[in-house]
Amino acid sequence: MSEAPPNRLSVNPKSPFYNEAALARGVGVRFKGEDRTNVEEYCVSEGWVRLAVGRALDRRGNSMTMKYFGPVEPYFRDVEA
């Protein structure tokens, strides 16, 4: 695996952008200069993250999310430590 995280990554196993190897390694996301822990999906090239909103669930049992736009900086946690 490369030293840079993927351009787009999702934590949902049903998503085509799900990457178990990258998630097992530990991916952190810095959004607008702040480390975020509730990121469900991100895309660096398009500049957005999808964040979980509270503890609400949709009718399929997935967490409710909102898309926010801004600078996204993913990093591997094992490299930074």
C-alpha positions as CSV (number, residue, x, y, z in Angstrom):
1,M,0.0,0.0,0.0
2,S,1.2,3.5,-0.8
3,E,2.1,6.1,1.8
4,A,-0.8,8.4,0.7
5,P,-4.4,7.6,1.6
6,P,-6.9,7.0,-1.2
7,N,-8.4,10.0,-3.0
8,R,-11.9,8.8,-1.9
9,L,-12.8,6.5,0.9
10,S,-16.0,5.3,2.6
11,V,-16.5,3.4,5.9
12,N,-19.7,1.7,4.5
13,P,-18.9,-1.8,3.2
14,K,-21.7,-1.5,0.6
15,S,-20.0,1.5,-1.0
16,P,-17.7,1.0,-4.1
17,F,-15.2,3.3,-2.3
18,Y,-14.8,1.0,0.7
19,N,-11.2,-0.1,1.2
20,E,-10.7,-2.4,4.2
21,A,-6.9,-2.4,4.0
22,A,-6.8,1.4,4.3
23,L,-9.3,1.4,7.2
24,A,-7.4,-1.3,9.0
25,R,-4.3,0.8,8.8
26,G,-6.2,3.8,10.3
27,V,-7.1,6.8,8.3
28,G,-7.5,10.2,10.0
29,V,-9.2,13.1,8.3
30,R,-8.4,16.8,8.9
31,F,-11.2,19.0,7.6
32,K,-10.8,22.7,7.6
33,G,-7.7,22.3,9.8
34,E,-9.6,20.3,12.5
35,D,-9.3,16.5,13.1
36,R,-12.7,14.9,12.6
37,T,-13.7,11.6,14.1
38,N,-17.2,11.3,12.6
39,V,-16.3,11.2,8.9
40,E,-18.4,8.6,7.0
41,E,-16.9,9.3,3.5
42,Y,-14.5,11.9,2.0
43,C,-13.2,12.9,-1.4
44,V,-10.0,15.0,-1.7
45,S,-10.3,15.9,-5.4
46,E,-13.8,17.3,-5.0
47,G,-13.2,18.8,-1.6
48,W,-16.0,17.4,0.6
49,V,-16.6,15.1,3.5
50,R,-19.8,13.4,4.6
51,L,-20.2,13.7,8.4
52,A,-22.6,11.8,10.7
53,V,-25.2,14.1,12.2
54,G,-26.0,13.2,15.8
55,R,-27.2,9.7,16.5
56,A,-30.2,9.8,14.1
57,L,-30.7,6.8,11.8
58,D,-32.5,6.6,8.4
59,R,-35.1,4.0,7.7
60,R,-32.5,1.5,6.6
61,G,-30.5,1.8,9.9
62,N,-27.7,3.9,8.5
63,S,-26.6,7.0,10.3
64,M,-27.9,10.3,8.9
65,T,-25.1,12.3,7.2
66,M,-24.6,15.8,5.7
67,K,-22.1,16.8,3.0
68,Y,-19.7,19.6,3.8
69,F,-17.4,21.3,1.4
70,G,-13.9,22.6,2.2
71,P,-10.2,21.5,2.3
72,V,-9.8,17.8,3.1
73,E,-6.5,16.3,4.3
74,P,-6.5,12.5,4.9
75,Y,-3.5,10.9,6.6
76,F,-2.5,7.5,7.9
77,R,-2.4,7.4,11.7
78,D,0.4,4.9,11.9
79,V,2.7,7.1,9.8
80,E,2.0,10.2,11.9
81,A,2.7,8.5,15.2
